[in-house]
Amino acid sequence: MNRSVLNYAAALVIPIALVLIGARLTSGATRSQIAPVSAPIAGVDLAAAPAEDTAVFAGGCFWGVEAVFDHVKGVKRAISGYAGGQLANPSYEQVSTGTTGHAESVEVIYDPSQVSYGKLLQIFFSVAHDPTELNRQGPDHGPQYRSAIFYRTAQQQQVAESYIKQLTAAKTFSRPIVTQVAKLGGFYAAEDYHQNYLANHPNQLYIVINDKPKLVALKRQFGDIYRD
């Protein structure tokens, strides 16, 4: 789906935005958005000393997912890119065909002494995306927008899989969780114009409707680790 947004006249933008926001709020919600989902039982302990680790998540358009993790204390940087497919160094246009196997993904480089992998998972399932939407996310459709966790280690795999079982047993969502848990074969950074997209285009209609609400939810639900 082409997410480029034209510069509509203000008289047209406001009513269109109100309609789309209303649809967004009523179509994708599968649980209460007031509080975060429960924290995972495993993977929540902080490291004893500063270090660097990496997590890779896919949750629809990478613009919003990247922005969420950019605002988490302990995250050193979040990079939009592609993972899950076999094609090396794919372009946005290639991934957008839905035939490469890649998903729009975000590489999160973080300090495990400040934020745990388990906490990143909790944020991912609480505010970054809807894990019950299969091969889509909000207005974007196709396998490149699937929900996925790409693990780097056996420990990440165990924590992610056990957390999904925990959320499923608790009936956290009204629909089944469809998040894929798969070994990371490679991560390819997206084109420069995709990086820091929300920060660079805060008033774009797509961002206002689909991604800015995620930051509001992050600040409300995870105020202790939210950063501006």
N, C-alpha and C positions, 0 to 999 in steps of 0.2 A: 504494500500500500504506500502510495506517495504521500508523505506527511508534510510536504511543503505547504505553507499557508499563505494565501494571498493577502495583500494589505487591503482588507475590506474597509469601506467607509464606516465611521463610528456608528452611524445610524443603523447599519446592518449588523455590525458585530455584536452589539449588546443584546438584541432579541435572540439572535442565533445562539450566542453563548448561554443565555438563560435556558433555552430549550435543551441544548446539549448537556449542560450541567445537570439539569433535572433528569435527563435520561441516564446519564452516567451514575447518578446517585441511586437510581432505582433498579438498574439492570444488572450490575455486577456484584452487589453486596451479598455475601453469603454468611455474614456474621455481624455482630455489633462492632462498629468502628470506634466505640468509646474507649475501650481498654485493649491493651495488647493481648495476643494469645499467650497462653501459659509458657513459662520459660522451660527449656529442655532440662531433663534430669541430668544428662551427661554433657560434658564439654563446656561447662560454665566457669570452671576455675581459671583464674588469671595466672599467667606465668610469673615466676619469682623474679625475673629480671627482664629489662627491655630486650626486645628481639624483633624479628620481622617474619611474618607469615603471609600466606596468600590464600584467598578463597575466591571461587568463581561462581557467579549466580546468573541465571537467565530468568527474566520475568517480564517478557514483553519488550516494548521499546526501551532501548538502553539509556535514553536520555533521562528518564525519571528514576530508574534504578541507580544509575550513577550518582544523580543528585542526592538521593537519600543517603547513600553511604559517604558522600562527601561531607555530610553534616553530622557524622558520628565521631565523637571523641575517640582517639586511638587509631583511627583510619589515617594512614599516611597519604594515600592517594587511591582514587578509583578511576579505572580506565575502561571506556566503552570499547567493545570489540566483538569478536566472533569465536564461538567454540562449539564443539559437538559434531563437526563434519570432517570430511577427509580432504577437502580441497585446501591446499596451503595458500596462505596470503590472499584470501578471498577479498573481493571488493564489495561495497555496499550493494551495488547493482546486482552482482551475482547472488549474494545472500538473499536479496529481496525476491528472487524468483521462487524461493522455497524449495529448490531442488538440490542444494549443496549439502544438506544435513546440518549445516551450522544454525545456531540460534544467536540472536542478538544477546550478548552477554556482558557482564561487568567483572573485571578483575579487581578485587579488593585487597590492597596491600595494607596490613595493619600490624600494630604492636600488641601481641597477646598478653603483655603485662598490663595493658590499659583496657582492652576489650577482648572478650573471649570469642571463639568460633561459635559457641552456643548462642551468645548474645547476638551475633551477626545473623544467625539463622532465625532467631526470634523476630528480629527487625524485618528480615526478608519475608516471613510469613505474616507479619502483622500489618505492615504499611507499604512495603515495596511493590506488592503485586497481589493478584488474586490467584491462589494456587489451585483453584477448582476449575479454571477455564482451560480447556483442552485446545492446544494449537491456536491460541488467540490470546489477546489481552486487551480489554476495552474495545476500541475501534479498529485494532490491528488484527488481521487474520493471517494464518499460515503457520507451518511448523517452525519457521524462524522466530516466531513469537511465543514459543512454548515455555512452560515453566520447567526449570531444570537446576539441579545442583551438580556441578562438576567437581568431584573430589580429587585431591592430589595424593592423599595418603589413606591407608586403611582406617586410621582413626577418624578422619573426616567422614569417610563412608559410613562407619558404624554410628557416629553421632547423628548424621543426617537421617539415616534409615530409621534409627530408634526414635528420633524426634517425630518423624512422620507417623510412625505407629502410635506414639503417645497422643498426638493431636487427633488422629483418627479414632482412637479408643475413647477419647474425651468428647467426641462428636463436636469438635470446635467449629466446624463448618457444616452448613446445611447440605452441601454437596460433597462428593468424594474428592480427596486431594489427588491431583493428577501429576504432581511434580515428579519429573524423571530424576533419578540419582544415577549418575554415570561417571566413569573414570575420565579425567581430563586428558585428552590426547594432545591438545595444543591450544593456546590462546593467541589470537591474532588481533592486535590493536586496530581499531577502526580508523578511518580517515580523520585528519585533524579537525575538520569542521564539525565532527560529531562530539568532540571532547568538550566538556564543560558547557554543554549545549544550553541547559536551563539557565545557567549564570549569564551566558552571552545573549540569550533571547528570552528574557523573563516575561515579556508581554505578548509573545506569540500565542495565538489562540489555542493551538494544540497543547502547549505547555500550561497555559492557564487552566484549561479544563481537566487535563489528565494527570499532570505532574505536580503542580504547585500544591494541590490538596494532600499529596503524600508528605510533603515537608511540614504542613500544618499538623498532620496526624503524628509524624515523628516527634515533633516538638511537644505535642500534648501527651503522647504515650510514653516517650522516653526522654523526658526533660532532663534527667540526671546525666545523660551522655550526649545530649544534643549540643551542637555548636553552630554558631552563625557562620 
